[in-house]
Amino acid sequence: MTSRKSAIVLGGSSDIGRATARAFAKAGYDVALAGRDVAALEPDAADLRARYNVEVGLHKFDVLDTASFDGFVAGLPALPDVVISIVGLLGVQQTAESDLAHAATIMRSNYEGPSLILGLFAEKFLARGSGTLVGVSSVAGDRGRASNYVYGSAKAGFSAFLSGLRARASSSGVHVVTVKPGFVRTKMTEGMKLIGPLTVEAPVVGDAILAAVEKKTDVVYVSAKWRLVMLIIKTLPEAVFKKLKF
Amino acid sequence: MTLVSGWGRFPVVDSDVLRPRSFAAVGEAVEAGTIARGNGRAYGDAAIGTVRTVTMTGFDRVRSFDPATGRIRLEAGMLLADLVETFGPRGFLPFVVPGTRFVSIGGAIAADVHGKNHHCEGGFGRYVDSILLRTGQGEVIEASREQNSDAFFATIGGMGLTGIILEATMRLRPVETGWIRERVICASDLDAAMRALDAGDSATYSVAWIDCVARGKDFGRSLIYLGEHAGKDELTEGAAAFPVGKDPGLGVPVDLPAMTLNRYSIRAFNEMYYRMGARRAGGSRLVSLYPYFFPLDSIADWNRIYGRRGFLQHQCVIPEAGARAVLGDILERVALRGDASFLAVLKKLGQGDGILSFPLPGYTLALDFPVQGDILNFLDEIDRFVVAAGGRLYLAKDARQSRATFAAGYPALQRFNAIRKSLDPAGNIRSKLSQRLFDEV
């Protein structure tokens, strides 16, 4: 075994997951990628090994299969130093408005699963007295919007879970990071109209997550502009906000 | 449909732009009128499909790397910048780098890009051992010097017209450091510049910046930059063996009015630049590879300097015999005109490797012109000198040359077309450039 630090990325096949794994491997971490389709992660594992000469593990992980979480954590060869949850599902708001199953899948993918798995790691980390938990939430969780409140509410729940966990762990040596990326040009946002100056590429998010872990930041808006935008959106009176159809 | 243009922002064309996520999806994306696009740094219309443009930059994985030999297999959408930043600190650099690091590997192969070392080490394609190619016919083939060699040599410098490059295996150069020992030579006129370049033949890297607005006794005055890879023992104590490349921070935020570049501003800039360079002449110093190889990358979006209408680069190569006279004729007209860029580059090239590779033994001159006035006619006039001298224009930079100029400059075109036809009988792979210069009308 090496003495290098280790990080596991849950949702490793996403664009942000790949970029985050690269950022950590570049910084000298051994990396594990976890996702539903392990075979599909093989090329990314080969990429990380070839680029950075680090150890790369692959693990099967399905965020909707909460029953498997205990076994997943127990099955890891070692408890990592950093756990990063990138998993999430944008879904289709209009479908979710009438299709309960779709709405539930969005809620479970963005809130239930990520919170439960990070909560499980948190217990192990608290027992050990060290570790960093990173949850990728969203600016969409800062205030429910007409156009994506199913997704946004689940992200709001996840953000609240992370802030509570952070408070609980505050004097334990365990750190919790909440990441709010804003618009990122990825598979998830393909075909969406993104506002250029507010949009970043996945590697920017990966670097921001690494920096937040190393500097022990609590809440990261990946683009500083979003902090301002969301401050304005959050402080609009409800009477005004509800008339805005965005 | 999306408006697409090359780095020169001329022409701007409507195309269906797709970003496939798997090689299977790349295959499905190919229909009549498709071309692959890397990072869009070709200046003109080479990476714009007549119907569809397939963006490849998402494919940026390294498949394998052997630290003992420097042999690497990678996906074609990986940027050269990524390759330099990732493997430089591990002691390996690409053998050939062009003037910007923001090109994709696939694009560098398709244009068989050259660097400041072409006169002695050849072009990008020389260090490519094999290519995974998705042909217009729908096959995925591995092509190398031994296997499918026609497809291989047509793909090197083939401007993406043989199919979509998916992966490549190439050799990297072992280096001790990321520093270049640079020596500047000051040449007071064109004859002196060409002599200095000839004398620099044995230098690994050589390139001349030429003052293209100077006239009279200063006509053709230049600064010649020679360079060698520096060893560890040449670094001062405590210096990092591998410098860090800065992201282009300060960019050009808006399109400058075309007025900004005029004969007075260019003349003033060139005077200052020449004097500053002349002061460094004679001595040598260590320069980070980033400013040495990629001087313009430190200014993000520098193409906006030329204004909204964009700019044209005219890069020709003139065979060695008689080059002095022709370059003199061309530069004289450019100096008279006065609106060429402050970035005129003169360097020597050797023999190219691909069937349509641009380089041939001689001198290459690169000039930028803002799109304004009668520039198209002016460049046609310059082309007549190039053709008469047996020279040719660089397709990766071209947006406007005529079929006649092209055909005259590339005598291997028939052979290329035959190979292209065999790989893509239905003619699915097409770009705006091929429509303009290659395809049957």
Interface residues (C-beta under 8 A of the other chain):
Chain A: K26 P43 D44 A46 D47 A50 R51 Y52 N53 K187 E190
Chain B: R19 R21 R61 V62 R63 S64 F65 P67 I72 T86 F87 R90
